[in-house]
Amino acid sequence: MLDKNDLIKLARTTMPFGKYSGRVVIDLPEEYLIWFRDKGYPKGELGDLMALALTLKVEGLDTLVKPLKVNNR
């Protein structure tokens, strides 16, 4: 089940490294998330959020998170 706090974290947590450093997790490209899924997500909360972001994108539900973004970037 989706947790409200996880949706807020998806909308406000930024990628701390790599090509998309500084980008909010929900805004990471689907292809990038698929690459991580295949290679292995980072351990911990970041990996969990990335997996959730991919699931929402695949199901077409990522638009539910966008209104939760700070300043609606």
C-alpha positions in Angstrom: 0.0 0.0 0.0 1.2 3.5 -0.7 2.1 5.6 2.2 1.6 9.4 2.2 5.0 10.0 3.6 6.7 7.9 0.8 4.9 10.0 -1.8 6.1 13.2 -0.2 9.6 11.8 0.0 9.4 10.9 -3.7 8.5 14.5 -4.5 11.1 16.1 -2.3 14.2 13.8 -2.1 16.9 14.6 -4.6 19.3 12.2 -6.3 22.6 12.6 -4.4 25.0 11.4 -7.1 25.4 10.6 -10.8 24.2 12.1 -14.0 20.9 13.3 -12.5 22.4 14.6 -9.2 20.1 17.2 -7.7 17.0 16.0 -9.6 13.9 15.0 -7.5 13.5 11.2 -7.5 10.0 11.3 -9.1 11.5 13.3 -12.0 14.3 10.7 -12.8 13.8 9.3 -16.3 12.2 5.9 -16.5 15.1 4.5 -18.5 17.5 5.5 -15.7 15.3 3.8 -13.0 15.2 0.7 -15.2 18.9 0.7 -15.5 19.2 0.8 -11.7 16.6 -1.9 -11.3 18.6 -4.2 -13.6 22.0 -3.3 -11.9 20.7 -3.0 -8.4 19.2 -0.1 -6.6 21.3 1.7 -3.9 20.8 0.3 -0.4 18.4 1.9 2.0 15.7 4.5 1.6 17.0 6.0 -1.7 16.8 2.6 -3.4 13.3 2.0 -2.0 12.2 5.4 -3.4 13.7 4.8 -6.8 11.9 1.4 -7.0 8.6 3.1 -6.0 9.2 5.9 -8.6 9.6 3.3 -11.3 6.5 1.4 -10.3 4.4 4.6 -10.3 5.8 5.6 -13.7 5.1 2.2 -15.3 1.5 2.3 -13.9 1.0 5.9 -15.0 0.6 7.2 -11.5 3.6 9.5 -11.2 1.3 12.5 -11.7 -0.1 11.8 -8.2 3.2 12.9 -6.8 3.9 16.0 -8.8 1.5 18.3 -6.8 3.5 17.4 -3.7 6.7 18.9 -5.0 8.1 22.0 -3.3 7.5 25.0 -5.5 5.9 22.6 -8.0 9.1 22.5 -10.1 
